[in-house]
Amino acid sequence: MSAHRSPHESLMNPAPPRSVYVYASHLLVMFWQVTQFISATAAACSTVLLTSPLDLLKTRLQLHSGAEAPSFTSAAADLFRREGVIGFYRGSAPRLMHLTVWGGIMVSVYEALKTFCTKPAAAPEVALARLATLKTGLPPPTARP
């Protein structure tokens, strides 16, 4: 066994661990992005489930005019008596779809931009130059002397 390695051995030795590391880091990034999207979707669903009954009652109370408007509790009791629990969520499907898609996209874009703009030693000017590069596709401006 010789102390000297051939150029091929030197090049090939670190390749498998490095490729496994790169692949694993890409998987972790993808997992993190999927987790963020799922979290945003869960937040949107809980928002709709908690606020839709209140919005529905508010809208129904606004449709009544003046003195004949029922109180909030009597309107809720009347809605429950006539339509049951399902009545409180009537019309929630479009809102759920909208908030789910919007929330997922918003959180994903926010996290991507946050990661992009907060790379180590990134001054505000560097972050703005990076954003300008993304938006315009032009190279960032050179630093002034």
C-alpha positions in Angstrom: 0.0 0.0 0.0 1.4 3.3 -1.1 1.2 6.6 0.7 0.6 8.3 -2.6 -2.9 8.3 -4.1 -3.6 8.6 -7.8 -5.5 11.6 -9.0 -8.5 9.4 -9.6 -8.6 8.2 -6.0 -8.3 11.7 -4.7 -11.2 12.9 -6.8 -13.5 10.0 -6.2 -13.0 9.6 -2.4 -15.1 12.6 -1.2 -17.7 12.3 -3.9 -20.1 9.8 -2.3 -20.3 11.5 1.2 -20.7 14.9 -0.5 -23.4 13.8 -2.8 -25.3 12.2 0.1 -25.0 15.4 2.0 -26.2 17.5 -0.9 -29.1 15.2 -1.5 -30.1 15.1 2.2 -29.9 18.9 2.4 -32.2 19.3 -0.6 -34.6 16.8 1.0 -34.6 18.8 4.2 -35.3 22.0 2.4 -38.2 20.5 0.5 -39.5 19.0 3.7 -39.3 22.3 5.4 -41.1 24.1 2.6 -43.9 21.5 2.5 -44.2 21.8 6.3 -44.6 25.5 6.0 -47.2 25.2 3.3 -49.1 22.6 5.4 -48.9 24.9 8.5 -50.3 27.8 6.5 -53.1 25.7 5.2 -54.0 24.5 8.7 -54.0 28.1 9.9 -56.3 29.1 7.1 -58.7 26.2 7.9 -58.8 27.1 11.6 -59.4 30.8 10.7 -62.4 29.8 8.5 -63.8 27.4 11.1 -63.6 29.9 13.9 -64.7 33.1 12.1 -67.2 31.9 9.5 -70.1 31.6 12.0 -69.4 35.1 13.3 -69.2 36.5 9.8 -72.4 34.8 8.8 -74.3 36.2 11.8 -72.8 39.7 11.3 -74.0 39.7 7.7 -77.5 38.5 8.6 -77.8 41.1 11.3 -76.7 43.8 8.8 -79.5 42.8 6.5 -82.1 43.7 9.1 -83.1 47.3 9.3 -83.5 49.5 12.3 -85.6 48.5 15.3 -86.6 45.1 14.0 -83.0 43.8 14.1 -82.7 40.8 16.5 -79.9 40.6 19.0 -76.8 38.6 18.3 -77.7 35.7 20.6 -81.3 35.5 19.3 -80.1 35.5 15.7 -77.6 32.7 16.6 -80.4 30.7 18.3 -82.8 31.2 15.4 -80.1 30.1 12.9 -79.3 27.0 15.0 -83.0 26.1 15.3 -83.7 26.5 11.6 -80.6 25.1 10.0 -78.5 23.4 12.7 -74.8 23.6 13.0 -74.3 23.3 9.2 -76.1 26.6 8.8 -73.3 28.4 10.6 -70.9 27.3 7.9 -73.1 28.0 4.9 -70.9 29.6 2.2 -67.6 28.7 3.8 -66.2 26.6 1.0 -65.1 29.4 -1.3 -63.6 31.3 1.6 -61.8 28.2 2.7 -60.4 27.6 -0.8 -59.3 31.2 -1.1 -57.6 31.4 2.3 -55.9 28.0 1.9 -54.3 28.9 -1.4 -53.5 32.5 -0.4 -52.1 31.5 3.0 -49.9 28.8 1.6 -48.5 30.9 -1.2 -48.0 33.9 1.1 -46.1 31.9 3.7 -44.0 30.1 1.1 -43.0 33.3 -0.7 -42.3 35.1 2.6 -40.0 32.3 3.9 -38.2 32.1 0.6 -37.6 35.9 0.5 -36.6 35.9 4.2 -34.0 33.2 3.5 -32.8 34.9 0.4 -32.4 38.3 2.0 -30.8 37.1 5.3 -27.8 35.3 4.0 -24.8 35.8 6.3 -23.2 39.2 6.1 -25.9 40.6 3.9 -26.1 44.3 4.3 -29.5 46.0 3.4 -27.9 47.2 0.2 -27.0 43.7 -0.8 -30.5 42.4 0.0 -32.0 45.2 -2.1 -29.6 44.4 -5.0 -30.6 40.7 -4.8 -34.3 41.6 -4.9 -33.7 44.0 -7.8 -31.9 41.1 -9.6 -34.8 38.8 -9.0 -37.4 41.3 -10.2 -35.6 42.7 -13.3 -33.3 39.9 -14.2 -30.5 42.4 -14.6 -27.2 42.1 -12.8 -27.0 44.0 -9.5 -25.4 47.5 -9.8 -21.8 47.7 -9.0 -20.6 49.4 -5.8 -19.7 53.1 -6.0 -16.1 54.0 -5.2 
